[in-house]
């Protein structure tokens, strides 16, 4: 693994978590922290596709409450990072890209996402105050 890639991953995660930490709504930041802390286990237990499906379902609520949610923010971060890494073409269609991947492509996306999410988790734990909450 390239040190440059790891540093870029860490910087990207830091910038995105900083945005959440500085959000005007402190409950948003706490929800973001709880979600990012739970995401690695969610991916490991349920799989990358199922975890992204969960984020997608929570960010696309018909009542409009999902548009500015921590779930939408995390989904956007993952999409942007995978696009930067050349793994998807259109960040707006991450779910579609996942379903079209070969087995090796899916594994590569999963590994890259886990590496990014681990950085996000570290930064969220250090930058956002909060208690251990469940993710909904």
GIZIFEN-V868122 format. One line per field, one symbol per residue. ss: DSSP state (A for helix, B for strand, O for the rest). phi: phi as a letter, one per 20 degrees, with the letter a starting at -180 (. if undefined). psi: psi as a letter, one per 30 degrees, with the letter a starting at -180 (. if undefined). A space follows every 10 residues. Layout:
ss=???
phi=???
psi=???
//
This chain:
ss=OOAAAAAAAA AAAAAAAAAA AOOOOAAAAA AAAAAAAAAA AAAAAAOAAA AAAAAAAAAO OOOOOOOOOA AAAAAAAAAA AAAAOOOOOO AAAAAAAAAO OOAAAAAAAA AAAAAAAAAA AAAAAAAOOO OOOOOO
phi=.fffffffff fgfgfffgff fegfeffgff ffgffffefg fffffdofff ffgfffffec ffenfefddg ffffgfffff fffgemecec ffcfgffffe ffgfffffff ffffffffff fgfffeddfr dfdeed
psi=kkeeeeeeee eeeeeeeeee egkfjfeeee eeeeeeefee eeeeefleee eeeeeeeffh kfffffehle eeeeeeeeee eeeeggflej ffheeeeeff kleeeeeeee eeeeeeeeee eeeeeffkkl ljllk.
//
